[in-house]
């Protein structure tokens, strides 16, 4: 609907399938010894002499390798059958009693890349070598399991359990082998160097120590590396020199290739076992060798201790962080500041709140919950590219309409530090509590200012907190992340307003997806619900109040205005702005009648209102409106343009009108409705709860303009008349 003007007596305005397998009659059981062949690529071996699980091939310590058999132990005298205490294939095992490089279990395989799953016996701690290299680190206790991908290019896979703890058992209960491809080409891989805060752990209580390297894969969904293999070579107590000298870097240097990533997160133990120069030398050597293979390298400044949060003056780093910065600069590799990311997270919870993120009675190592958080932070810092934020015009005043409730975000009460923000169905435009402006910061983030008062209050996440349920309110500018937001556009044109304090993981939402008036705004993890989406309804604010007859805008009506009106009439140069203050009799024309009214007023022969014909005109394009635009496409309108109000529920136009005395006034709206449908509008006066429904019937074409009238109660002085669309057409 196109809206032209509103008229009143004293003033006017505008406006699966399943397969059955039969049972077999069992009158005879035949056992056969399987042998390897060029075509045999998949194997399931059950180690030990306690029986063979269904679907597995049994292997005991006495099973010697032969080319005719195609698998077996190279040194049957250095292995022995042992009880494991698990179930199925894990009930027994074969112990490797020597770490001699030739003491292996071998299986003939055609060329290819293989997925190899190893289940250890009941070893307190043992590592697994394949192809003469460490591949699985420190599998601990009963039936710990690990799976890796290994290329076989020489026709044979060699597996060996080696010492993890001095004099401790190193045993294997089962090995499962499955071919992935027949080329031997390895899939893209993320390789990790680290210590006990990074390492894999098995059979641990949730409150015991864990490592983030084992958990990072849980947080890579949606990234470019979500299908990468993760090879965590980290071990407890390790330091840079020990990692290299102990052989943990060998598979990285051997298998690493272009497209792989190498994350070096080590240094905590170097403060005890090494020194800055040695640390720098070994880390630099690993960086250079990985880069030479085409790998992308990241250096990690490791997280701090629990007690760091209780320091009066916070640390800026630990564990040779300065050396990592220097290496990163000299080798042109990125340094990840996990220390401060972890510390910032800890500050949101406080010392006591972080206790459950550390292992029991441990100031250094993280619990499962803490390691999971570290893994999440690492995934974000290394692999998750920041979502691109939308560009919001800095000069635009807008309202934020919730995608679920359709209500508008508004501050409650007077604008102040600590003010609250909730949703409202009928925002008061005059007090500007539901009006906002976005001011760009950096990296796609914006400060969101409320327009009420002096306009100094910003949308603010309480206490810079990143936890679910944190209140969204207002506060004067602090420069903190709590006041930074990113507008992420959705397919339906709405926006998710992500919070910087959570690195975009959470967003501004209406609590409980409520439709209630005054339902509170809060921060919550992004979940795709409509209550976390907001439509930006641009608001064109009403032009400043004008004084009828004041053509030069100096605030005084005098002979200068009379002369200006006469000259403009003679030259036919009356502007749109002057037309608003020159049409003194409300007939939408500027002529000699208006000159006489103004002249009489200036000479004290009456006032402008009494000389008027009882009506005045307010143009819709001078009013406040949202979800509409000014245009001049269709003929028949007066002034320079008209308002085209969008055909959506909730679009509105609001006029500010002034009357000398309270009373009922006939308000006439000049409209064009070229559709065949009735465009119903809800009319409210002064934001009161009472309202009227007005029909705006079709005018057949967009160039035919008709008047629609309604009597409205107005108070003496300023009034607001709002017309809101209640039909979508």
N, C-alpha and C positions, 0 to 999 in steps of 0.2 A: 504494500500500500504506500502511496506517495502522499505526503502530508504537506499542506501548504500553510494554513494559518488558523488561529482560533480567535473568535470574536466574542465579546461580552458587552453588557450595557455600558459599563464604565471602562472596561479594558477588554482585551482579547488576546488570544494565543492560538498557536497551531498544534499544530501538532504532527573252524579246524576240522579238518576231518580226522577220524580215529581209525586204526587198523587193529583187528583182533588177531592174536597169535595163539593157535591151539596148543594145549599142553602136550608134552611128549610122554609116551609110555616108557618108563625107565626099567629096562630089563638088563642093561649092560652099560658100564662106564668105561670108556677108553681114554687114557691120558697120552698126550704126545708132547715131546720136547720141541719147542719152536726154534727155528734157526733163522738168522738174518739173511736177507737176500737184497739184491740191488733195488727191488721194488718196495722193501719194507721201510716205511718212513715213520710209522707211529708205534710207540712202545709204551707199556706200563709194566714196570718191574717192581716186584714185591721182594725186598731184601730180608734175609733171615731164614732160620730153619724151623720156624713155628707154624708153618702152613702157608698156603698161598691164597690170597683173597680172590674172589671171583673177578674175572676180567683181567687179571694180572698174570705176568710170567714170573714164576718163582726163581729166585737167585739166592744161593747160600754162599757162605765164605769158601766153600769148596768148588764153586763154579769157576773153573779156570777159563780164561779167554782162549778161543781157537778160531781160526778163520772159518772152519766149517760150521761152528756154532754161531759165530758172528757177534758174540758178546761174552763178557765174563771179566774176572779179576786178573790183572797182570801179575800180581804177587799174592797167591793164596796163603802163603806163609805169614804175610803181614796184615791179614784181616781175620776177623773172628765173628761168629754169630753171637748176638747178645739179645737179651730180653729188653724190650722198650717200655712196655706197660700201657701202650695205647690200645686202640681198637682197630680191627680190620688190618689193613696193610701196616698200620702203625703199631701193631702189637709186638713186633720183633724188629731186628735191625742187623746190619753188618757194621762192625766197628773197624775203622782204619787205624791200625796200631803203629803206623809210621807215616811221617810227613815226607818221606822220600818222593821225589817228583814222579817216579815211575810206578808208585803204588796207587794205581788207578783202577776204576771200573771203566771198561771200554765197550762201545757198541758201534758196529759198522753201520754207517748211514750214507745214503747218496747225497750228493751236493745239495745244499739248500740252507735256508734259515729255519731254525727250530725253536719252538717254545719248550723250554725245559722247566719242569716243576720238580723241586726236591723237597721231600719231607724227611727231616732228621729224626733220629731215634729219641733217646732221652739224654742227650748231651747237654751239659751245663752251658756250654757255649762252643760252637764250632763254625768255621767258615767253609765255603765250598769253592773249590777250584774247578774250572773247566778249561780245557785246552791249555793247561799249564798256567792259567792266570786266575787270580782271585775274582770271583763273580758274584758271590753272595756272602755278606759280611755278618758274622756273629749271630747265627741263628741260635736261640737259647731255649733250653728245656724241651719238654715232651712235645714231639711231633710239630715243631715249628716248621712253617712252610714258606717257600719263596719261589717265585717264577721269574725267569729271565728269557730273553731271546738271544740265541747264540748261532753264529754262522758256522757251518761245517763245509769245508772246501777240500779236505784231504781224505774224505771217505770214512772218517772215524771220529766219534765224540769221546773224549776222556773226562771222567768225573772223579773227584777226590774230595773227601772230607778231611780238613786239616785243623790243627790245634787252635782253639780259641782261648782256653784257659790251661795253664800248665798242668799236666797230668790229668786233664779232664778228658772224658770220652769224646771222641768225634765219630759219629755214626750216621748211617743213612737207613731209613725205613722204606722209602719208596722213591722211584724216579719215573716221571711220566714225560714222554717225548712226543711232540706233534709237529709235523712239518708245516711251515707257513708259506714258503715259496721254494722253488728249485734253483734259484740263482745265487742264494747266499747273501743277497743284498739286505743290509739291515734297515729297519724302519727308522724314521727320525727319532732322536733320543735326547732326553735331558739327563745329563750326567751331573752328579753332585759330589763334591768334596766337603767333608765336615767332621765334626766331633760328636760327643755324646748328646748335644742339644739338637743334632740333625739326624742322628742314626736311626735305623730301624730297631724296633723292639718287639718281642714276642712273649705271649703268656704273662702279660703285665696287668696289674690292677690299674684302673683308670686314674687313680691318685698317685701311682708311681711315675717315675720319669719316662718320658717319651721324646721322640724327635720329630721335627716338622718335615724332614725329608721323606718320611714314610707316608705323610698325609697330604702333601701338596697336590697330588693328583685329584683329590676330592674337590679342588677349587679351580680346576682348569676348564670346566665346561663353559662353552661359549667363547673360548679364546682360540687363537690360531694354533695352539699346541695341545688342544684337548685330546688328540689321538696319538700324541707322542708317547714313547716308552720312557719310563723313569728308572734310571739306574743309580741307586743311592749307594755310594761306596764309603759313606761316613762310618766311623766307629768310635766307641767311647775312648776317651783319653788321648785321642790322636791330635797331632800337631803337624805343621806343614812338612817338615823334614821327615817325620815318621810316616806320613801318608805316602810320600814318594818312595822312601827307602823300603817301606814295608810292602811295596808292590801294588798298592791300591790305585795308583795312577796308570799302571800298565794297560789295563783294558780300555781306559779312556784314550790313551795315546794310540793304542792299536786299532780300536774300532771307530773312534771319533771321526766325523766327516762334516763336510759343508752342510749347513742346515741344522746341525746339532747345537745344543746349548751346554755350556759348562759353567756351573755355579760353584764358586769357591767360598765357603762359609766356615772359615777356620781361623783360629787365633787365640781362643780362650786358654788353651793349654800351652801355647807358645810362650806365654808369660812365665811359665814354670820351667819348661824344658828347652827353651831356645832363647833367642835374642832378636832385636829389631833387624839387625843386618842379615842374619841367617834366614829369618822369616821372609824378609824382602827378596832375598836371593831365590829361595825355593818357590815362592808364590809367582815371582816374575818368570821363572823358568817354565812353570806349568802354563801360565798365560801365553807365553810365546809359542810353546809347542801346540797348544790347543788352537791358537789363531792360525798357525801354519797348516793345520788340517782343515781350516775353513770354518771352525766352530765360533759361535758367538759366546763371549765370556762375560760373566758378571761377578764382581767382587762384592762380598756382603760384610758390612759392619754389623757384627753380631749384637744381639739383644743383651741388656744388662741384668743385674741381679734384682731380686725382690726388694732388698733393702735400699736400692737406689731411690725408690719413691719416697722414702722418709728423710732424705737429705734436705737440709735447709736450702742449699744451693744445688740445683740439679746438675748432673754431669751432661756433657755434650757428646760423650762417646767413651768407649773402652776398647780393649783388646786390639791394639795396633791399628786403630782406625786411621790415624795419620799416615801410616805406611801404605794402607790401601788407597788412600787418596793420591799419594805420590805415584804408586804403581798405575793406578787408573789413568792419571794424567800422562805418564810417560808411554804407556802402552795403548792409549786411546780406547779404553774399555770403561764401561759404566760401573759406578760404585753405588750399591744399594744401601741406603741408610736404614737398616732394620732397627738399629739401636733407638733412634728417635721415634720411629713409627710405633715401636713397642712401648716406649716410655709415654708417648702421647696417649696411647690407648690406656695405659695404666693410670694416667692422671685423671681420666674420665671416671674411673672406678674407685680410685684411692688405694692406699696400702692394703687395708682390710679387704676391700673388694677384689683385689688381685690375688689374695691368698689361695683361692681354689684354682688359679691358673698356674700355680707352682706345685711341684711334687711335694708329698708329705715331708715336713721337716727338712726342706731343701730350699736354700736361698738362690740357687743357680738354675736347676733343671725344671723344666715345665712338666705339668701333668698332661694327661690326654687332652683336656680342655685347653690348656695353655698352648700345647704344641699345635693343636688344630687352629688356634687363633694365629699363631706364628705362620703356619702354612697358608692361611687365608691372606695374611698381610704380604707374604712373599709372592703369592700368585698375583696379587694386585700390583705390587711394586715392580715386578719383572714382566709379567705376561699380559696383564689386562690393560688394553689401551683405553684411555679415558673416552667416555662417550662424548660425542660431539654435541655441544649445546646449541640451542637455537639462538638467533640474534633477535633481541628485543629492542625496539626503538627507544632511545633514551628519553625522547621528548614526549612519549605517549603516556597519557593518564589512562588507567584501565581498572576494571574490576576483575576479580578472580572468582569465576563461577565453578562450583564443584561439579565434576562430571557425574557424580552419583546422585546427590541431593538437588542439584540445580540452584542451591543457595550460594550467597556471596560471602567471601572472607571479609571480616570486619573486626576492627578493634572494639573492645568493650570499654565504656566509660571514657574519661578524658585521656588524651595521649600522654603517656608517661613511661618512665623506666619501670619494667616489671608489669606492664599492662598485659591483659589477656587478649587472645584472638579466637574468635569463633565464627560460626556461619549465621547468616540472617537472610530471610526471604525478601525483605523490603528495606534495602539500605537507604539511609538518609544521605542524599547526594550533597546537600548543603553543608553538612558538618564534615564531609569528606572522609569519614571513618572507614568507608569501604572502597576508597580510591587509593591506588598504589602507583608508584613509578619505579622503574628498574634503572639502576645506574651501573654501567659495566665496571668490573674490577679487572681480572686477568684470567687467562686460561678458560674462558667461556663462562665464568661465574659472574653473578650480579648481586649487588646490594638491592634490597627491595624496600623502598621508603613508603611509609604511609603519608597521605597528603593532609591529614587532620592537623589542626593546630599550626605550628610553625613548620611542619613537614620534616622534623628532625628525627622522628622515631622510625626504626628499622625492624623488619621481621627478624626475630631472634630465637635461636635454639637455646633453651635455658641451660645455663652453666656450661655451655660448650660440650654438652653431653651427647654421646653417640648411641646411647641405649634406647631400645624400643620404649615408647610411651613418654618420652621426654616432651615436656610442654613447649608449644610454640607461642611466643608472646612478642612483646616489643621492648626495645631498648635503644638508647641513643648510641651513636656510632662508637664502636670499640676497635674496629679493624680486625677482629677475631674471625676465625673460620665459622663461628656460630652465626654470622650474619651474611654468609656467602651461599648462593644458591645457583643451580644450573637448571635451565629450562630445557627439558628433553621432549621434543615434539613426538606425538603419537600419531597413528594412522588416521584417527578421526579428527585431527586438528587440535586436540587438547594437548596439554603439557603435563609431564611429571616434573615437579619442582624438587630436585634432588638436593640434599644437604651436603655441603663441603666437609662438615665435621665428620661425616661417615664415609668420605670418599665416594659419594654418590650411591652408596648402598641403600640408604634410607631416603624417605621423601616426606613432604608435608601432606598430611591426610586429615580427614575428619574422623574422630575417634569412633570406633565400632561401626564405621560406614553408616552413621546415623543420619536420619532425615530431619531430626528435631531442630527446632529453632534454638539458637545459642549452643548447639553441640560444639565441643571444643576441638581446636586444631592441635595435632601432636605430630611427632616424628616417629616413623615406623619403617621397618625394612620393606623394601619394594616388593610387592607381591602381585602386581598386575590388576588390582581391584580398581574399579572406577572411582572410589573415594580418594584415590591417590592421584587423580587427574584433575586438571583445572583448565577451563577455557578462559582465554584472555579476551575480555570484552572491552574494547577500546571505548573510552568515554570522551566525547567532545563536550567540554564544559561550556556552560552558558557564558556569553560575553558579559562583561561587567555591566552593572546597572547604569542606565542612562537617565538623563533628565530631559523630559519632553521640552522641546524648544531650544535646547542648548546645542546648537549646531557646531560650534567650535570646540566643544568639550572642555570649557574652562570652569565648569561648575556653576556658572551664573547665566541666567537668561536676561539678555539686555538688547539694546538697539543694534549691537554688533551682529547678533544672531538674526535680527530682522533683515539687516542689509545683506547678510550672507545668503539668507533664503531667497530674497528677491533676485540677487545676482545669479544664483544657481538655477532658479526658474527661468530667467531670461536666457541663460546660456545652455539650458537643458543639460546640466552637469551634476545633478543630485546623485550622490553616491548611495550605495546600499546602507552604509552606516548612518548617513544623514537622513535617509528616508525613514528610519526607525524613529527619529526624534522630530521629524518634520510633519508627519501625518497626524495633525492635531485633532482632526475630527473623525479619524478612524474609517475613512472611506476608501483607503488603500491608494488614494491619489494625492499628489502634492500639487496644490493649485492656489488661486487667489484666496479661497476660503481659509486656507491654513495661514496665509500671510496676514489676513485680517485678525484671526484669533490671536496670533503671536503679537501683532502690533497693539491690539487692545490690552493684552496682558502687560506688556512693557509700559504702557501709559496709564496703568492702574485702573483700567475699566473692566476688571473682572479677572478671573483666573482661567487657566487653560482648560481645566476640566469642565467648568460651568459653560464655557464657550463651545466645548466639543459637542458632538451630536450624540453623546452617550456611549461611545464605543472607542476602542483603540485596538491596534494590531500588534501582535508579537509573532515574529517569524520563526518557523520551526528550526531553521538552520542556525538561528541565534540561541536556541535552547540547548540544554544538556541532553545528550542521547548516547545510547550504546547499541551496537549491532545495527548500524545504519550508516548512510553516507550521503553527502551532498551531491546533487547532480542537477543538470539543466537540460536533459535530453528531450523531455516531453513538453510540448507547448501548453499554454493556458495558465501558467502560474504567474504570480506577481513577484516583484523584487527580482534578485539576480539568480536565485536557485531555489530548490526545494529539497526536503528531506525524504530519501527513500529508505524506509524502515524495513529491515530484513524480515523475511517470512519465517521467523522462528519464535517459538514460545519464549517469552522473557525479554525480547528486545523492547526498548522503551524510549520515550522522549519525555523530558520533564521541563516545564515552563516555570519561570519565576515571574509572578505577576503582582501588581500592587494596586490596592483599592483604598479609597479614602475612609469608608465606613464598612462595618460588618454587614453582611446580608446575603441574600440569594441572588446569584448573577447568572444570566443566560450566557453560556459559553458556546461559541459556534466554531466548529472545526471545518476547514476547507480541505477536502481530500479528493484524490483520484484513486480508484480501485479498478484497474482494467481486467482483473480476473473475474470469473463467474461466481466466486465464493464470497460469502460474508466474512469480513475480517473483524472479529470481535476484539475489543480492547477493554482492559480493566482500568478504571479511572479512580485515582486516589487523590485526595486533597490533603496537603500538609502531612503526608505520611501517616494518616490516621488508619485505624483498623477497618473502618467502614469504607466500602468502595461501591462503584457502580459498573455495570456491564453495558457498554455502548456498542451497538451494531454499526458497522461501516460497510453498508451494502455496496454491491458492484455499481460502478459508474459506466460500465460497458467497455470503455476504452481509457487509456492512460492520459489522453489529452482532454478528457471531460472532467471538470472539477465541480463537485457539489458540496453543499454545506450540510453538516450534521450537528445538531444542537442538543445541549443538556443544561439543566439548571444545577449549579453547584454552590454550596455554602462556603463563603470566603470570609476571612477575618480581616479587620482593618489592618492595613500595612501589607507586608510582604506575604505571599502565599506560594506554595508549589502545587502544580497540577501535573500529575504523572499519568501517562497513558502507556500501559504495558500490554504487549501482544499475548493473548491467551489461546490463539489458534495458530497452527503452523502454516497457514496459507493466507 
